[in-house]
Amino acid sequence: VFLVAVLGEVSDPAACLEGIYRTLRPSGLLSITEQPGDPDFLPLSVVRALAEQQGFEFVESYGKKKNYTANFRKPIRVRQK
């Protein structure tokens, strides 16, 4: 799943990520890109915390503070709620 300048636009980012987590297969990838100039820009620290709270594992990030892509993986062993 690829999100480019989207997560800050949704009313409930945590619920959005929860839905993505639920639909991805184990080991599936989530890639989130944020770009400068977006009034709803989310810092990497916020995106990472939101994704990890839903059970995603952080893989890597590229770019700079205001222009980055962060990659996450749904673990093979799915978390229990």
N, CA, C and O of each residue as an XYZ file, in Angstrom:
324
protein
N       0.855     -1.168      0.000
C       0.000      0.000      0.000
C       0.899      1.228      0.000
O       1.860      1.304      0.765
N       0.577      2.199     -0.872
C       1.341      3.442     -0.951
C       0.439      4.611     -0.584
O      -0.650      4.761     -1.138
N       0.893      5.436      0.347
C       0.192      6.668      0.711
C       1.145      7.828      0.458
O       2.234      7.872      1.031
N       0.747      8.760     -0.387
C       1.575      9.929     -0.669
C       0.778     11.165     -0.280
O      -0.223     11.497     -0.916
N       1.231     11.846      0.773
C       0.578     13.057      1.283
C      -0.909     12.810      1.550
O      -1.747     13.655      1.236
N      -1.231     11.660      2.125
C      -2.617     11.275      2.369
C      -2.951     11.211      3.855
O      -4.020     11.662      4.265
N      -2.065     10.664      4.655
C      -2.400     10.346      6.043
C      -2.852     11.568      6.837
O      -3.741     11.459      7.680
N      -2.256     12.718      6.581
C      -2.669     13.934      7.276
C      -4.016     14.466      6.824
O      -4.599     15.323      7.487
N      -4.511     13.970      5.710
C      -5.784     14.436      5.156
C      -6.988     13.714      5.756
O      -8.093     14.257      5.757
N      -6.792     12.514      6.261
C      -7.923     11.742      6.776
C      -8.261     12.193      8.196
O      -7.389     12.639      8.942
N      -9.527     12.071      8.554
C      -9.961     12.565      9.869
C      -9.436     11.714     11.022
O      -9.264     12.221     12.130
N      -9.181     10.440     10.780
C      -8.687      9.550     11.833
C      -7.544      8.692     11.281
O      -7.775      7.572     10.826
N      -6.310      9.217     11.321
C      -5.176      8.471     10.768
C      -4.986      7.090     11.393
O      -4.615      6.146     10.696
N      -5.232      6.962     12.685
C      -5.068      5.665     13.346
C      -6.054      4.646     12.781
O      -5.687      3.498     12.530
N      -7.293      5.058     12.581
C      -8.295      4.153     12.011
C      -7.940      3.785     10.569
O      -8.151      2.648     10.147
N      -7.410      4.733      9.827
C      -6.965      4.473      8.455
C      -5.885      3.396      8.446
O      -5.954      2.443      7.670
N      -4.893      3.554      9.312
C      -3.807      2.575      9.375
C      -4.291      1.227      9.892
O      -3.796      0.182      9.470
N      -5.248      1.249     10.794
C      -5.816     -0.009     11.295
C      -6.485     -0.783     10.158
O      -6.338     -2.001     10.058
N      -7.218     -0.069      9.307
C      -7.859     -0.713      8.164
C      -6.846     -1.285      7.186
O      -7.036     -2.381      6.657
N      -5.779     -0.550      6.947
C      -4.720     -1.039      6.065
C      -4.067     -2.272      6.674
O      -3.815     -3.256      5.979
N      -3.795     -2.214      7.963
C      -3.176     -3.356      8.653
C      -4.049     -4.601      8.513
O      -3.557     -5.699      8.255
N      -5.333     -4.408      8.688
C      -6.277     -5.525      8.644
C      -6.318     -6.172      7.252
O      -6.469     -7.389      7.143
N      -6.187     -5.375      6.199
C      -6.314     -5.908      4.845
C      -5.009     -6.428      4.253
O      -5.033     -7.255      3.341
N      -3.881     -5.961      4.753
C      -2.595     -6.435      4.230
C      -2.327     -7.870      4.666
O      -2.681     -8.273      5.774
N      -1.711     -8.617      3.799
C      -1.263     -9.958      4.161
C      -0.046     -9.852      5.077
O       0.652     -8.838      5.058
N       0.215    -10.880      5.875
C       1.456    -10.887      6.646
C       2.653    -10.707      5.714
O       2.709    -11.302      4.638
N       3.576     -9.907      6.125
C       4.775     -9.460      5.409
C       4.468     -8.427      4.334
O       5.366     -8.038      3.587
N       3.218     -7.971      4.238
C       2.854     -6.914      3.291
C       3.495     -5.591      3.676
O       3.788     -5.346      4.846
N       3.709     -4.741      2.677
C       4.407     -3.472      2.892
C       3.466     -2.281      2.845
O       2.499     -2.252      2.083
N       3.775     -1.309      3.675
C       3.111     -0.012      3.696
C       4.185      1.038      3.514
O       5.168      1.060      4.255
N       4.008      1.910      2.533
C       4.966      2.977      2.268
C       4.238      4.308      2.372
O       3.245      4.535      1.681
N       4.736      5.192      3.240
C       4.103      6.490      3.483
C       5.089      7.589      3.126
O       6.206      7.630      3.644
N       4.665      8.481      2.235
C       5.495      9.612      1.833
C       4.825     10.904      2.266
O       3.623     11.088      2.075
N       5.605     11.791      2.846
C       5.150     13.137      3.196
C       6.051     14.132      2.482
O       7.257     13.916      2.360
N       5.454     15.231      2.007
C       6.184     16.209      1.216
C       6.043     17.607      1.795
O       5.046     17.916      2.449
N       7.050     18.460      1.553
C       6.992     19.826      2.069
C       5.879     20.618      1.384
O       5.499     20.339      0.247
N       5.379     21.596      2.100
C       4.335     22.452      1.560
C       2.935     21.954      1.836
O       1.969     22.685      1.620
N       2.801     20.743      2.303
C       1.485     20.193      2.623
C       1.052     20.751      3.977
O       1.739     20.530      4.975
N      -0.070     21.467      4.036
C      -0.505     22.028      5.326
C      -0.854     20.959      6.357
O      -0.905     21.246      7.553
N      -1.094     19.734      5.904
C      -1.414     18.634      6.812
C      -0.248     17.666      6.963
O      -0.444     16.490      7.266
N       0.962     18.165      6.752
C       2.191     17.376      6.855
C       2.296     16.726      8.234
O       2.041     17.368      9.253
N       2.676     15.447      8.256
C       2.914     14.734      9.510
C       4.396     14.394      9.610
O       4.955     13.799      8.688
N       5.037     14.761     10.710
C       6.455     14.419     10.893
C       6.650     12.902     10.956
O       5.740     12.157     11.321
N       7.836     12.470     10.599
C       8.161     11.044     10.615
C       7.905     10.427     11.986
O       7.404      9.306     12.076
N       8.241     11.141     13.045
C       8.047     10.588     14.391
C       6.575     10.275     14.659
O       6.262      9.282     15.317
N       5.680     11.106     14.160
C       4.241     10.892     14.349
C       3.767      9.715     13.501
O       3.034      8.850     13.982
N       4.186      9.687     12.242
C       3.796      8.598     11.343
C       4.300      7.260     11.879
O       3.575      6.265     11.888
N       5.538      7.257     12.317
C       6.106      6.011     12.840
C       5.341      5.542     14.079
O       5.028      4.357     14.198
N       5.041      6.452     14.993
C       4.295      6.080     16.201
C       2.910      5.547     15.849
O       2.477      4.539     16.406
N       2.213      6.209     14.934
C       0.879      5.756     14.529
C       0.936      4.361     13.912
O       0.124      3.496     14.241
N       1.887      4.148     13.027
C       1.999      2.849     12.355
C       2.364      1.743     13.344
O       1.794      0.653     13.302
N       3.305      2.025     14.223
C       3.720      1.010     15.196
C       2.608      0.702     16.189
O       2.497     -0.432     16.654
N       1.783      1.692     16.522
C       0.650      1.446     17.416
C      -0.352      0.474     16.792
O      -1.058     -0.237     17.506
N      -0.410      0.446     15.473
C      -1.326     -0.469     14.789
C      -0.708     -1.844     14.561
O      -1.386     -2.760     14.095
N       0.579     -1.993     14.888
C       1.226     -3.292     14.770
C       2.251     -3.405     13.655
O       2.893     -4.445     13.509
N       2.415     -2.338     12.860
C       3.412     -2.375     11.795
C       4.818     -2.324     12.378
O       5.049     -1.740     13.437
N       5.750     -2.946     11.665
C       7.170     -2.876     12.022
C       7.842     -1.866     11.106
O       7.683     -1.920      9.887
N       8.591     -0.948     11.695
C       9.338      0.032     10.907
C      10.468     -0.681     10.185
O      11.201     -1.460     10.794
N      10.616     -0.419      8.879
C      11.670     -1.039      8.081
C      12.782     -0.042      7.813
O      13.947     -0.316      8.100
N      12.428      1.126      7.258
C      13.435      2.123      6.893
C      12.746      3.420      6.496
O      11.538      3.457      6.262
N      13.536      4.473      6.424
C      13.033      5.737      5.885
C      14.107      6.357      5.005
O      15.304      6.143      5.201
N      13.648      7.124      4.038
C      14.523      7.824      3.103
C      14.133      9.291      3.079
O      12.991      9.646      3.370
N      15.079     10.130      2.735
C      14.777     11.537      2.555
C      15.199     12.374      3.737
O      16.061     11.996      4.531
N      14.561     13.524      3.825
C      14.895     14.500      4.852
C      13.706     14.738      5.758
O      12.649     14.126      5.602
N      13.897     15.632      6.701
C      12.891     15.898      7.726
C      11.526     16.284      7.141
O      10.493     15.833      7.637
N      11.517     17.107      6.101
C      10.257     17.598      5.536
C       9.870     16.921      4.224
O       8.876     17.301      3.606
N      10.630     15.937      3.796
C      10.351     15.246      2.534
C      10.896     13.824      2.667
O      12.066     13.571      2.377
N      10.051     12.914      3.100
C      10.544     11.573      3.412
C       9.565     10.498      2.950
O       8.393     10.761      2.681
N      10.083      9.302      2.872
C       9.282      8.100      2.677
C       9.653      7.133      3.791
O      10.831      6.873      4.036
N       8.650      6.609      4.455
C       8.854      5.632      5.526
C       8.195      4.321      5.114
O       7.052      4.303      4.657
N       8.920      3.239      5.280
C       8.418      1.918      4.907
C       8.203      1.060      6.151
O       9.021      1.034      7.070
N       7.081      0.367      6.142
C       6.683     -0.487      7.255
C       6.264     -1.845      6.705
O       5.893     -1.969      5.537
N       6.327     -2.851      7.554
C       5.923     -4.204      7.162
C       4.947     -4.743      8.206
O       5.114     -4.533      9.408
N       3.936     -5.437      7.719
C       3.063     -6.171      8.632
C       3.807     -7.443      9.008
O       4.211     -8.200      8.126
N       3.994     -7.691     10.285
C       4.767     -8.872     10.683
C       4.087    -10.168     10.249
O       2.870    -10.225     10.069
N       4.896    -11.190     10.088
C       4.363    -12.503      9.720
C       3.502    -13.043     10.850
O       2.451    -13.640     10.613
N       3.947    -12.832     12.059
C       3.132    -13.197     13.221
C       2.257    -12.006     13.551
O       2.747    -10.983     14.028
N       0.988    -12.130     13.304
C       0.042    -11.033     13.476
C      -0.237    -10.822     14.952
O      -0.389    -11.774     15.718
N      -0.300     -9.550     15.335
C      -0.567     -9.206     16.732
C      -1.978     -9.625     17.118
O      -2.869     -9.680     16.270
N      -2.174     -9.912     18.360
C      -3.492    -10.262     18.886
C      -4.095     -9.048     19.559
O      -3.428     -8.364     20.334
N      -5.349     -8.780     19.265
C      -6.029     -7.640     19.904
C      -6.789     -8.099     21.113
O      -7.426     -7.288     21.786
